[in-house]
Amino acid sequence: MSTRLTVLVLGVGGNVSQGILKSLQMSSLTCKVIGACVSSRAAGLFTVDRAYVSPYANDPGFVDWLISICRHDGIQAVLCGSEPVLAVLSIHAQRIRLETGAICIVSPPQCLSIGADKLATCQWLEKNGFNFPRYAASENQADVEALVRDCGYPLIAKPRAGKSAQGLIYIRSPADLAHATSLADYVVQELLGDDDSEYTVGCFSDRDGRVRGTIAMRRELLQGTTFRAEIGDFPSVRNEAIRIAAALQPMGPSNIQLRMTKEGRPTCFEINVRFSGTTPMRARFGFNDVESALRHYAMGEDIPDLPHISQGLALRYWDEMYVDPRAYSTLQETGKLEAPKLYPLKVEDYGASQ
């Protein structure tokens, strides 16, 4: 039996942090799980061993609050799937570790910045010799005109700091282009492949920067989130993702999103330098990078390579959770809940195996 860990998961109202919670439950580790979120209505708060309502990451008191929680609860590792929170954790990870002993599973700021800015992602891919979508900053008229000459229509435009397809614009005409280029902090890109050729590859890297495992999925999106995922070998896609992760050298997880071009080139268009929305799917198939991150970075273990998974199908659907009013009221009034699991909780089990 492994040593019991006390783990704090931040942002448990979001699907990525909820996926981290699911992966912890599927792991072989024995963990006391503390959950926190800015909203007392976050579903993840009612499934953990202790729950807190947290300040926002941009609140001046957030880091001091986090340090006090880590001290009070004896936190050994901090996990999160929210990019604004990860940005703050990355900056203050050393201080948090020095003052509390807690290890934040987060990549350094210079690594996060490559994935956080879609223009920077394209520039980094090009600079390092990887396949990349041809691109232009929306405010650079000369580069935009050259992109139109080289690629024609359709193109796409997206916020440099966007997520989940928010703000995505399909450019099919000069009028669409004029609208896109009127927006600040956008990047205009060639449209790669089609919706049937989109892949997401989960990668795990160790402290020496070695890629210790990958899992590749051909996916379909709904509102920017994977809702159908087919696992396969996809060797050219997987190999391109391995090359990218090896060059990036994140701390633990990264998620490389690619499309296959009409010419058959796997081309990355986005990098999530964190756990991703498919984290619990990967864990269910035996690729539990949350467990590997805790074992390697928090427990100091020399972990084995993660398994090579080459087949599987995951389908997502909405589900419902019914919370005891006393638990919600306590969270709302006091900002914490000592033992959420002592309160009745009902999750619909439609479709579950009998």
Salt bridges, closest charged atoms under 4 A:
ASP49 OD1 - LYS341 NZ 3.38
ASP64 OD1 - ARG95 NH2 2.83
ASP73 OD1 - ARG50 NH1 2.15
ASP73 OD2 - HIS72 ND1 3.46
GLU83 OE2 - ARG274 NE 3.07
GLU99 OE1 - ARG71 NH2 3.55
GLU99 OE2 - ARG95 NE 2.98
ASP117 OD2 - ARG160 NH2 2.66
GLU190 OE2 - ARG134 NE 3.31
ASP195 OD1 - ARG259 NH2 2.75
GLU198 OE2 - ARG219 NH2 2.85
GLU198 OE1 - ARG259 NE 2.83
ASP206 OD2 - ARG210 NH2 2.91
ASP206 OD2 - ARG212 NH1 3.07
GLU220 OE1 - ARG228 NH1 3.10
GLU230 OE1 - ARG218 NH2 2.95
ASP233 OD1 - HIS308 NE2 2.67
GLU240 OE1 - ARG243 NH1 2.58
GLU263 OE1 - ARG265 NH1 3.90
GLU270 OE1 - LYS118 NZ 3.96
ASP289 OD2 - ARG282 NH2 2.87
GLU291 OE2 - ARG295 NE 2.92
GLU301 OE2 - ARG295 NH1 3.08
ASP305 OD1 - ARG212 NE 2.52
ASP324 OD2 - ARG326 NH2 2.88
GLU338 OE1 - ARG50 NE 2.90
GLU338 OE2 - LYS336 NZ 3.59
